[in-house]
């Protein structure tokens, strides 16, 4: 049975994968637009990348905190038994 901490870690990892997929999709769309002669403002692309990177950083930090907490709980539980 998965603990709430494990489920939270899994959820964060899922969100990281979704952000990776979003970046791939966006890159493909930008390439497609460029090939069709479309222009895309550089600033919007930079803002998107900045926002995605910030979210990824936050999720990575959250995963580290949750994994650390999980290790402590597991160790504490082991010491009790």
N, C-alpha and C positions, 0 to 999 in steps of 0.2 A: 504494500500500500504506500502510495506516495504521500509524503508529508506536504504541508502547506508551503514550507520553504522550498521543497523540490519543485512543486508546481509553479511557484513564483519564479524560480530560476528558469524553468522550461518556458514560461511565458515571456520572459525577457529575451531569451535566446530566439524564440519564434519572432519576436518583434525585430530583432537584429537581422534575421534572415529576410523579413519583409522589407526592411529598409534597403538591404542589398539588392533585392529584386526590383524595388522601386528605382534605384539608381541605374540598374541595367536597362529597365524599360525606358527611363528618361533619356539615357544615352542613345538608345536605338531610335527614339522619336526625334531627338535633335539631329542625328545623322540623316534620318529620312527627310526632315525638313530642309536641311542644308542641300541635300541632293536634288530636291525639288525647287531650289532657288529661294527658299524662305530664309528669313533672318530672325535671329533670336537675340534679344538684348543680353550682352555679356553680364550686366549687373544682376539680372534675374537668375542666370545660371549660377553665379557666385553666391547669391543669397540662398538658393536651393541647396547647393553643396554645403554651405556653412550651417544651415539649419539641420540638414541630415547628419552631418558630422557631429553637431552638438547633441542630437538625440542619441546617436550611437555611443558617444562618450558617456552620456548619462546612463544609458542601459548597461554599458560595460562596468561602470562603477557600481551600479546596483547589483549586478551579478556577483562582483567580487565581494561586496558586503554580505549578500545572502549566502554565498558559499562559505565565507568565514564564519558566519553565524551558524550555519548548518554543521560545520566541523566542530564548533564549540558545543553545540547541543548534543551531537553524536558522542563526543568525548565525555561530556557530563553524564549522559545516559549510560555509557560503557562503565564509567566509574561507580555508578549506582548499582550496577548488577554484578 
